[in-house]
Amino acid sequence: MSPQQEREPIISIRGLKTAFGATVIHDELDLDIYRGEVLGIVGGSGTGKSVLLRTIIGLNHQKKGTIKVFDKDLDALESAERRAIERRWGVLFQNGALFSSLTVAQNIEVPMREHLALPKALMDEIAAMKIAMVGLPPDAGTKYPSELSGGMRKRAGLARALALDPEIVFLDEPTAGLDPIGASAFDALIKELQQALGLTVFLVTHDLDTLHAICDRIAVLAEKHVIVTGDMGQMLSFDHPWVQEYFHGPRGRAALQAKEQ
């Protein structure tokens, strides 16, 4: 990543407040995500990691604050402009969120049907390419989600997230529920695709191995806002009780030792 890329925010959040009824999740939250980076979002239970992701992509609406993507204030856009922006990102939800009544190939084609007017043969060809891209066997396209393992469902969900050749990919707990070998393989896949395709990745995770393996920067949510952003070295030296406990606890030490081996 070049210095110029590092300094170009592809997503910029200012003064964000989110709440459900009287419960405030975020207040005065500021965050920049730079083009071409993998940003890991971490925080304790209830800090609103997934809520932040869902608010950026429009599934939750903030009480106040601005969210700019590609330097466009999302709330100020007309419907057609908003849809054009949404075509430029893809989302992998925590459990894959595949449609159980559709095959893998049909799931991958859902964004194409929503945003593009393509012949079915071309959509089938693109779906097959995305299936290969995420390391699934060719016959996975005709299978239903119930016929896949957890790791394969994650890959199928990632293939759907990549269907429209996005510039930004949002990943919500991508390694949750995977065994250590499967999680490590999925981390490697994300990093390989990010580098090959020049993606910007917004990654919600609790997995310290993932943070060590693929994240350029980390943002910590606590006290209803982002308390620190930086690389792993900055996390290890940041003087805050939760940050110290998280990054210096037994799992944190194990992840650091694994990376150094």
N, C-alpha and C positions, 0 to 999 in steps of 0.2 A: 504494500500500500504506500503510495507516494505521500509526501507531506501535504501536497495540495488536496489529495483525497481525504486525508485525515481532518482537514479543516473545513470540509464542506458538509454541513449538516443536511442529511437527506430527510430526517425527521427532527422537528424542533418543537418542544413542549414547554409552555410557559404558564405559570400560575394555575396549574390544573387542580380542580377540586372535583372529586367524585364522592357520591354518597348514595346509600340506600335507606330511604326514610330519614330517620334522625342519626343514623350511623354514618359518620364521615370516614371514608377509606383513605383518600388522599386530600391533602390541603397544601396549596402553594408549591406544587411539585413542578420542578424544572428539569428537563433532560434533553440532551442532544444525542442523536445517533448519526455517525458520520458515514459517508458513502464508502462502501467496500470493507467495512469492518464487521466482526462478529461481536456483538454486545450481549453479555450475559446479565440477566436480571435476577437478583437473589434477594431474599428477605425471609423473615420468620413467618410462621403461619398467621394468616389474617392481615398481612401487610399489603395485599392487593396486587400481587404480581400478575396474575391472569386477568384481573380487572383492568389493569393498565393496558395490557395487550388488547383486550376486547374494546376498550374505550378508543384506542387509536384507530382500530379498524371499523369503528362505528356501531358495534353491537351494544355498547352502553353509551349513554350521552352524559358528558360532564356537566356539572352544575355551573362551573365557570372555568375560564382559562382558554388558551388557544392551542390547537394542534396543527402544525404545518407539515405537510408532506410534499416533497419536491417544491418547496417554497410557496405552497398554496395553502391558505387557511381553509381547512376542510369544511368548516361551518359556513363559509362565505360562498361556497361553490353551488352553482346550479346542478340539477340532477344529472344532466349529461356530462358535465365536467367532473362530477364526483365519480361517476361510473368509469370515466376514462382514467382517473387516478387509481381506482380499485383494480383495474386491469393490470396495473403495474406492480401489484403485490400478490403474494400467495400465502396461504395460512395452513399450518398443520396443527390441528387441535390435539389436546392431550391424548384422547383415546382414538385418534384417527378420524372419528366422526364420518366414517364412510356410510353410505346408504346401503342398508342390508339387503334391499331388494334388487340392487344393481350389481352387475359384475364389476370387477376391478377396472376393466377398460371403460365401461359405462360411467363409473364414478369419475375417472380421469377426464372424461368428455363433458362432464357437467359444466365446468367453467367455459368450455368452448361453446356449448349450446347457449349459455347465458349471454356471452359477450361477442361471439363471432358468428358469421353465417358461412359455414364451411360444408362441403359435401361430406356425407358419412364416410366414404372411403378415405378421405384425407384425415378426418378425425380419428378413424381407426389406425391409420398409419402413425399419426402423432402420438396416440396413446401407447402404441407398441414401442415407439422410441423412448417415451418417458419411463415405461416399465423397464426397459433395458438400462436406462440411465441410472435408476436407483438400485440396480443389482438384483431385480426379480427375474425368474425364468420366464421365457416367452409364454408358457401356458398359464401363467398367473392371470393373464387378461381375461380369460373365460371363467375364472373362479369367482365365487361370492365371498364376501368378507368372513363369513362363518367357517369357510374352508381353509382359512389362512392362520398361521401362527401369529402371536402378538407382534413379533418383529417384522413379519411380512406385511401385516396390516399397517404398521408404522411406515414402511417403505411405500406401500400403495398410497397412503395419505400424503406422503412427500411427493410422489409422482403427480398426484392431483394438484398439489400446491404449485408445482412447476409447470402445469399444463399450458399457461399463457406466456411462458418465458418471462417471469417477473424479474424486476430489479431488486425488490425487497422480499424476504421470506420471514414470516413470523412463525416461530416454533414454540409451542406451549408444552413444556415438560416432555421433550421428545424421547428421552430414555427411560421415563417412568414405566415400571412394570417389566423392564427387560433384565435378563440376567447380565452379569458383568461382561461376559464375552460379547453378547448381543449389543449391549450398550456401547462398548468400545468400538465395535464394527460400525454402529450407527454414527458415532462421533466422527469416525474417519470418513464416512460417506458424506456427512455434512460439510466437513472441511474440504474434501476433494471437490465437491460440487461448487462450494462457495468460491474456491480459487479458480476453477475452470470456467465458471459462468460470470464471475465478477459480482457475485451477489452481496447485498447488505443483509445481515442476519440479526434479527431481534429475537433473542432466545431466553425464554423463561425456564429456569431450572433450579433444582436443589442439589444437583449432582456435582460434587467437587471435582470428580475426575473429568467431567465435561468442561468445567471452567478451566482446568489446567491444560486440557488437550487442545481446545479449539478457540477459546475466547481471546480476542485482542484486548478488550476492556470489560470491566464488570461495574455494574451499578447496583448499589445496595439500597433497598427500601426499608425504612424504619421511621417511626415517629411521623407517619403520614406523608413522607416525602423522600426524595433521594438524598441520603446523608453523605454519600461519597461515590465518586466514579474514579476509575483508574485501572492500572494493570495489577497483576497478582502481587507484585512487590509492594505496591501502595496499599493493597488490602491487608497484607500481613503486618504492615507497620501502622495502620490506622487505629487510633486509640478510641475505641468504642466497645462497650461490653459485649454486644451481640457479635460484632465483627470479629473481635478477638476470639470469642468462644467458637464461632463457626469455622474460621480459617485456621485456628491453632488447636482445635480439638483433635481427638483420635482420628477421625475420618480425614480431616484436613491434612494431618501429618502423613497419613498413609497415601493420600493422593499426591502430595509433594514428593515423597520418597519414590513412588511409582514413576513419576515423570523424570526424576533424576537418574533412574536406572538405565 
